[in-house]
């Protein structure tokens, strides 16, 4: 009986616990900007990164992954059939 009470108490504590925090977006410190005012180099967690943009796609960080409000927006849905299927 005591083991059952302890088990039920443990389950109740787990159910009442707040959900784990979603991974927070990193805080990016802008180090350099281009002529348009867009960040081109940032610092995240003490490391410097080039920001991905037209012509710079390797060895860089996606602006949205860095917590910036620019760059491609990931889709929240599948847009349809793959392009490889083509129209029939």
MODELLER restraints for C-alpha pairs under 7 A, 6 or more apart:
rsr = mdl.restraints
at = mdl.atoms
rsr.add(forms.Gaussian(group=physical.xy_distance, feature=features.Distance(at['CA:25:A'], at['CA:67:A']), mean=5.48, stdev=0.5))
rsr.add(forms.Gaussian(group=physical.xy_distance, feature=features.Distance(at['CA:26:A'], at['CA:44:A']), mean=6.60, stdev=0.5))
rsr.add(forms.Gaussian(group=physical.xy_distance, feature=features.Distance(at['CA:26:A'], at['CA:66:A']), mean=5.94, stdev=0.5))
rsr.add(forms.Gaussian(group=physical.xy_distance, feature=features.Distance(at['CA:26:A'], at['CA:67:A']), mean=5.73, stdev=0.5))
rsr.add(forms.Gaussian(group=physical.xy_distance, feature=features.Distance(at['CA:27:A'], at['CA:44:A']), mean=6.28, stdev=0.5))
rsr.add(forms.Gaussian(group=physical.xy_distance, feature=features.Distance(at['CA:27:A'], at['CA:67:A']), mean=6.16, stdev=0.5))
rsr.add(forms.Gaussian(group=physical.xy_distance, feature=features.Distance(at['CA:28:A'], at['CA:42:A']), mean=6.05, stdev=0.5))
rsr.add(forms.Gaussian(group=physical.xy_distance, feature=features.Distance(at['CA:28:A'], at['CA:43:A']), mean=5.62, stdev=0.5))
rsr.add(forms.Gaussian(group=physical.xy_distance, feature=features.Distance(at['CA:28:A'], at['CA:44:A']), mean=4.95, stdev=0.5))
rsr.add(forms.Gaussian(group=physical.xy_distance, feature=features.Distance(at['CA:28:A'], at['CA:66:A']), mean=5.91, stdev=0.5))
rsr.add(forms.Gaussian(group=physical.xy_distance, feature=features.Distance(at['CA:28:A'], at['CA:67:A']), mean=6.24, stdev=0.5))
rsr.add(forms.Gaussian(group=physical.xy_distance, feature=features.Distance(at['CA:29:A'], at['CA:42:A']), mean=5.41, stdev=0.5))
rsr.add(forms.Gaussian(group=physical.xy_distance, feature=features.Distance(at['CA:29:A'], at['CA:43:A']), mean=5.01, stdev=0.5))
rsr.add(forms.Gaussian(group=physical.xy_distance, feature=features.Distance(at['CA:29:A'], at['CA:44:A']), mean=6.51, stdev=0.5))
rsr.add(forms.Gaussian(group=physical.xy_distance, feature=features.Distance(at['CA:30:A'], at['CA:39:A']), mean=6.08, stdev=0.5))
rsr.add(forms.Gaussian(group=physical.xy_distance, feature=features.Distance(at['CA:30:A'], at['CA:41:A']), mean=6.26, stdev=0.5))
rsr.add(forms.Gaussian(group=physical.xy_distance, feature=features.Distance(at['CA:30:A'], at['CA:42:A']), mean=4.44, stdev=0.5))
rsr.add(forms.Gaussian(group=physical.xy_distance, feature=features.Distance(at['CA:30:A'], at['CA:43:A']), mean=6.46, stdev=0.5))
rsr.add(forms.Gaussian(group=physical.xy_distance, feature=features.Distance(at['CA:31:A'], at['CA:41:A']), mean=5.35, stdev=0.5))
rsr.add(forms.Gaussian(group=physical.xy_distance, feature=features.Distance(at['CA:31:A'], at['CA:42:A']), mean=5.05, stdev=0.5))
rsr.add(forms.Gaussian(group=physical.xy_distance, feature=features.Distance(at['CA:31:A'], at['CA:43:A']), mean=6.82, stdev=0.5))
rsr.add(forms.Gaussian(group=physical.xy_distance, feature=features.Distance(at['CA:32:A'], at['CA:39:A']), mean=5.88, stdev=0.5))
rsr.add(forms.Gaussian(group=physical.xy_distance, feature=features.Distance(at['CA:32:A'], at['CA:40:A']), mean=5.52, stdev=0.5))
rsr.add(forms.Gaussian(group=physical.xy_distance, feature=features.Distance(at['CA:32:A'], at['CA:41:A']), mean=5.01, stdev=0.5))
rsr.add(forms.Gaussian(group=physical.xy_distance, feature=features.Distance(at['CA:32:A'], at['CA:42:A']), mean=6.94, stdev=0.5))
rsr.add(forms.Gaussian(group=physical.xy_distance, feature=features.Distance(at['CA:33:A'], at['CA:39:A']), mean=4.37, stdev=0.5))
rsr.add(forms.Gaussian(group=physical.xy_distance, feature=features.Distance(at['CA:33:A'], at['CA:40:A']), mean=5.19, stdev=0.5))
rsr.add(forms.Gaussian(group=physical.xy_distance, feature=features.Distance(at['CA:34:A'], at['CA:40:A']), mean=6.35, stdev=0.5))
rsr.add(forms.Gaussian(group=physical.xy_distance, feature=features.Distance(at['CA:39:A'], at['CA:51:A']), mean=6.89, stdev=0.5))
rsr.add(forms.Gaussian(group=physical.xy_distance, feature=features.Distance(at['CA:40:A'], at['CA:50:A']), mean=5.86, stdev=0.5))
rsr.add(forms.Gaussian(group=physical.xy_distance, feature=features.Distance(at['CA:40:A'], at['CA:51:A']), mean=5.00, stdev=0.5))
rsr.add(forms.Gaussian(group=physical.xy_distance, feature=features.Distance(at['CA:41:A'], at['CA:49:A']), mean=5.69, stdev=0.5))
rsr.add(forms.Gaussian(group=physical.xy_distance, feature=features.Distance(at['CA:41:A'], at['CA:50:A']), mean=4.51, stdev=0.5))
rsr.add(forms.Gaussian(group=physical.xy_distance, feature=features.Distance(at['CA:41:A'], at['CA:51:A']), mean=5.59, stdev=0.5))
rsr.add(forms.Gaussian(group=physical.xy_distance, feature=features.Distance(at['CA:42:A'], at['CA:48:A']), mean=5.67, stdev=0.5))
rsr.add(forms.Gaussian(group=physical.xy_distance, feature=features.Distance(at['CA:42:A'], at['CA:49:A']), mean=5.43, stdev=0.5))
rsr.add(forms.Gaussian(group=physical.xy_distance, feature=features.Distance(at['CA:42:A'], at['CA:50:A']), mean=6.50, stdev=0.5))
rsr.add(forms.Gaussian(group=physical.xy_distance, feature=features.Distance(at['CA:43:A'], at['CA:49:A']), mean=6.15, stdev=0.5))
rsr.add(forms.Gaussian(group=physical.xy_distance, feature=features.Distance(at['CA:49:A'], at['CA:60:A']), mean=6.05, stdev=0.5))
rsr.add(forms.Gaussian(group=physical.xy_distance, feature=features.Distance(at['CA:49:A'], at['CA:61:A']), mean=6.40, stdev=0.5))
rsr.add(forms.Gaussian(group=physical.xy_distance, feature=features.Distance(at['CA:50:A'], at['CA:60:A']), mean=4.85, stdev=0.5))
rsr.add(forms.Gaussian(group=physical.xy_distance, feature=features.Distance(at['CA:50:A'], at['CA:61:A']), mean=6.38, stdev=0.5))
rsr.add(forms.Gaussian(group=physical.xy_distance, feature=features.Distance(at['CA:51:A'], at['CA:60:A']), mean=5.26, stdev=0.5))
rsr.add(forms.Gaussian(group=physical.xy_distance, feature=features.Distance(at['CA:51:A'], at['CA:61:A']), mean=5.09, stdev=0.5))
rsr.add(forms.Gaussian(group=physical.xy_distance, feature=features.Distance(at['CA:51:A'], at['CA:62:A']), mean=6.21, stdev=0.5))
rsr.add(forms.Gaussian(group=physical.xy_distance, feature=features.Distance(at['CA:51:A'], at['CA:63:A']), mean=6.05, stdev=0.5))
rsr.add(forms.Gaussian(group=physical.xy_distance, feature=features.Distance(at['CA:52:A'], at['CA:60:A']), mean=5.11, stdev=0.5))
rsr.add(forms.Gaussian(group=physical.xy_distance, feature=features.Distance(at['CA:52:A'], at['CA:61:A']), mean=5.56, stdev=0.5))
rsr.add(forms.Gaussian(group=physical.xy_distance, feature=features.Distance(at['CA:52:A'], at['CA:62:A']), mean=5.37, stdev=0.5))
rsr.add(forms.Gaussian(group=physical.xy_distance, feature=features.Distance(at['CA:52:A'], at['CA:63:A']), mean=6.65, stdev=0.5))
rsr.add(forms.Gaussian(group=physical.xy_distance, feature=features.Distance(at['CA:63:A'], at['CA:70:A']), mean=5.87, stdev=0.5))
rsr.add(forms.Gaussian(group=physical.xy_distance, feature=features.Distance(at['CA:63:A'], at['CA:71:A']), mean=5.55, stdev=0.5))
rsr.add(forms.Gaussian(group=physical.xy_distance, feature=features.Distance(at['CA:64:A'], at['CA:70:A']), mean=6.26, stdev=0.5))
rsr.add(forms.Gaussian(group=physical.xy_distance, feature=features.Distance(at['CA:64:A'], at['CA:71:A']), mean=6.21, stdev=0.5))
